[in-house]
Amino acid sequence: MITLYIIALAIVLFLGLRTFSTYFYILVTNGRVRSLFGKLFPMIELILWVWFALWIVYRETAETPLNAVVPGSVVIVLLLLFVWYFGRDLVCGVILKAENGFEAGKMIQTVEGYCTIKKAGYRSLEVSTKEGMIIRIPYSVISRKPIVLPVSNVKGAEHRITLKVFSTFPPEKINTMLKGKLLEMPWVVSGEDIKMEITREDADSYKVVLDFHALSPEMALKAEDYLLRFVKEWESK
């Protein structure tokens, strides 16, 4: 009977948590609140299950000599698991960053091929692939594989674009818009200077010469294509 009682409580807790989570996403439409809930709810769920497990242990050992030992042992084991899971990435990150000097804009070889480092966080390395995908790799995963930082290609491929821009905006505005669009592209090396020369050709047009660095010659051409399309959309408005 006791076992059935515990199983029934576990089922009720599970269904309650699932129901609450489902209806929360249905009733709440604010994106920021939903995102925050998605980050916090798994932690709340874990705490409730740990509390439930400790309650069961305490209940089952209440009238035995193990009552003073088992609950404390369970807590210690859970704390060790928590420290091992979160602490290993933190420690590996400190060591790897000290040895390799991970910086935004540098290239690194991962399981996805050559990628560009976007951000060196506390527990993971955020990189962008040639296809433009952003991937977060835990430092504990990186530490188990050879780390390749290609020195000769750190700055990527240098590329020059010449554009004719039809606009009544001042040169400063054009400079800001084009540079901002380039920096949105993950395959553009943001750590390198973007040089731009703008000269007026007609009353309503400018000649823009733009120099930047991309991950590869192919990615430089991709960036040029995106920039040309951006200019055409901008002029058509």
C-alpha positions in Angstrom: 0.0 0.0 0.0 2.8 2.4 0.9 4.5 1.8 -2.5 1.2 2.4 -4.4 0.7 5.6 -2.3 4.2 6.9 -3.3 3.7 6.0 -7.0 0.3 7.7 -7.0 1.9 10.9 -5.5 4.7 10.8 -8.0 2.1 10.5 -10.9 0.1 13.4 -9.4 3.3 15.6 -9.1 4.3 14.7 -12.7 0.9 15.5 -14.2 0.6 18.6 -12.2 3.9 20.0 -13.4 3.2 19.1 -17.0 -0.3 20.6 -16.9 1.0 23.8 -15.3 3.7 24.1 -17.9 1.3 23.5 -20.8 -1.4 26.0 -19.7 1.3 28.6 -18.9 2.5 28.6 -22.5 -1.2 28.7 -23.7 -2.3 31.6 -21.5 0.9 33.7 -21.5 1.8 35.2 -24.9 4.5 37.7 -23.8 7.7 36.4 -25.5 10.1 37.6 -22.8 8.0 36.1 -20.0 7.8 32.8 -21.8 11.5 32.7 -22.4 12.2 33.4 -18.7 9.7 30.7 -17.7 11.5 28.3 -20.0 14.7 28.9 -18.2 13.4 28.9 -14.7 10.8 26.1 -14.8 13.3 23.2 -15.3 15.1 24.3 -12.1 11.9 24.6 -10.2 10.8 21.2 -11.4 14.2 19.7 -10.3 13.9 21.2 -6.8 10.4 19.8 -6.4 11.5 16.3 -7.4 14.5 16.5 -5.1 12.2 17.6 -2.2 9.8 14.7 -3.1 12.6 12.2 -3.0 14.0 13.5 0.3 10.4 13.4 1.8 10.1 9.7 0.7 13.5 8.8 2.2 12.6 10.6 5.5 9.2 9.0 5.6 10.5 5.5 5.0 13.4 5.8 7.5 11.5 7.8 10.2 11.5 4.9 12.7 14.9 3.4 11.9 18.5 4.3 12.8 19.1 5.3 9.2 16.8 8.4 9.7 19.8 10.5 10.9 22.1 9.4 8.0 20.3 8.7 4.8 18.7 12.2 4.2 22.0 13.9 4.7 23.8 11.5 2.4 21.2 12.1 -0.3 21.7 15.8 0.0 25.5 15.5 -0.2 25.2 13.3 -3.3 22.9 15.7 -5.0 25.2 18.6 -4.2 28.2 16.8 -5.6 26.3 16.0 -8.8 25.3 19.6 -9.1 28.8 20.9 -8.6 30.2 18.3 -11.0 27.7 19.2 -13.8 28.1 23.0 -13.6 31.6 23.2 -12.2 33.4 21.0 -14.8 32.5 23.4 -17.6 33.5 26.4 -15.5 36.9 25.0 -14.6 37.6 23.8 -18.1 36.6 27.2 -19.5 39.1 29.0 -17.2 41.9 26.6 -18.2 41.1 26.6 -22.0 40.8 30.4 -22.2 44.1 30.9 -20.3 45.9 28.4 -22.6 44.3 29.4 -26.0 43.2 33.0 -25.6 39.7 32.6 -27.1 38.5 35.9 -28.5 35.6 37.0 -30.6 36.5 36.9 -34.3 39.1 34.1 -34.1 38.6 30.9 -36.0 38.5 27.5 -34.4 38.1 23.9 -35.7 35.2 22.0 -34.1 33.0 19.0 -34.9 31.1 21.4 -37.3 34.3 22.3 -39.2 36.0 25.7 -39.1 33.9 28.2 -37.1 34.3 31.8 -35.9 34.2 32.5 -32.1 31.4 34.9 -31.3 31.6 34.8 -27.5 33.7 33.0 -24.9 31.2 32.6 -22.0 31.8 31.2 -18.5 30.6 27.6 -19.3 30.5 27.4 -23.1 32.0 28.8 -26.3 29.6 30.4 -28.8 30.7 30.0 -32.4 29.1 30.6 -35.8 29.4 28.2 -38.7 29.9 29.1 -42.4 26.2 28.5 -42.9 25.4 31.2 -40.3 24.3 28.9 -37.5 25.1 29.9 -33.9 26.3 26.9 -31.8 27.1 26.8 -28.1 29.7 24.2 -27.2 30.4 23.3 -23.5 34.0 23.7 -22.5 34.1 20.1 -21.1 33.3 18.9 -24.7 36.1 21.1 -26.2 38.6 19.9 -23.7 38.2 16.3 -24.8 39.2 17.1 -28.4 42.3 18.6 -30.1 42.0 22.4 -30.4 42.9 23.8 -33.7 43.4 27.6 -34.1 44.5 28.3 -37.7 47.0 31.1 -37.4 47.2 31.9 -41.0 43.5 32.3 -41.4 42.7 34.2 -38.2 41.8 37.4 -40.0 39.8 35.6 -42.7 39.6 36.6 -46.3 39.9 40.3 -47.2 37.3 41.5 -49.6 36.4 44.8 -51.3 32.9 45.8 -52.6 32.1 48.8 -54.8 28.5 49.9 -54.6 26.4 52.7 -56.2 23.9 53.8 -53.6 20.9 56.0 -54.6 20.0 57.9 -51.4 19.4 61.4 -50.1 20.9 60.4 -46.7 24.1 62.1 -45.7 27.3 59.9 -45.9 27.4 59.4 -42.2 24.0 57.7 -42.2 25.0 55.5 -45.2 28.2 54.5 -43.4 26.3 53.5 -40.2 23.6 51.5 -42.0 26.0 49.5 -44.3 28.4 48.8 -41.4 25.6 47.8 -39.1 24.3 45.4 -41.8 27.7 43.8 -42.3 28.2 43.3 -38.5 24.9 41.4 -38.4 26.4 38.7 -40.7 28.0 36.0 -38.6 30.4 35.1 -41.4 32.0 38.6 -41.3 35.0 38.8 -39.0 33.8 41.5 -36.5 37.3 41.8 -34.9 38.7 43.4 -38.0 38.2 47.0 -39.1 35.6 47.7 -41.7 36.9 50.5 -44.0 34.5 52.5 -46.0 35.0 55.4 -48.5 32.0 57.3 -49.7 32.1 59.8 -52.5 29.2 61.7 -54.1 28.6 61.0 -57.8 25.3 62.7 -58.5 22.7 64.7 -56.6 21.0 61.6 -55.4 23.7 58.9 -55.6 27.0 57.9 -53.9 29.9 55.6 -54.8 30.8 53.4 -51.8 34.0 51.4 -51.6 33.9 48.9 -48.7 36.7 46.7 -47.3 36.1 44.0 -44.8 37.2 40.5 -43.7 35.1 37.3 -44.0 35.6 33.7 -42.9 36.5 32.6 -46.5 36.4 33.9 -50.0 33.0 32.1 -50.5 31.6 33.8 -47.4 32.9 37.2 -48.6 30.9 36.7 -51.8 27.9 35.7 -49.7 28.2 38.9 -47.6 28.5 40.9 -50.8 25.3 39.3 -52.2 23.4 40.1 -48.9 24.7 43.6 -48.9 23.6 44.2 -52.5 20.1 42.9 -51.7 20.0 45.1 -48.6 20.8 48.2 -50.7 18.2 47.4 -53.3 15.5 46.9 -50.6 16.6 50.1 -49.0 16.4 52.1 -52.2 13.0 50.7 -53.1 11.4 52.0 -49.9 
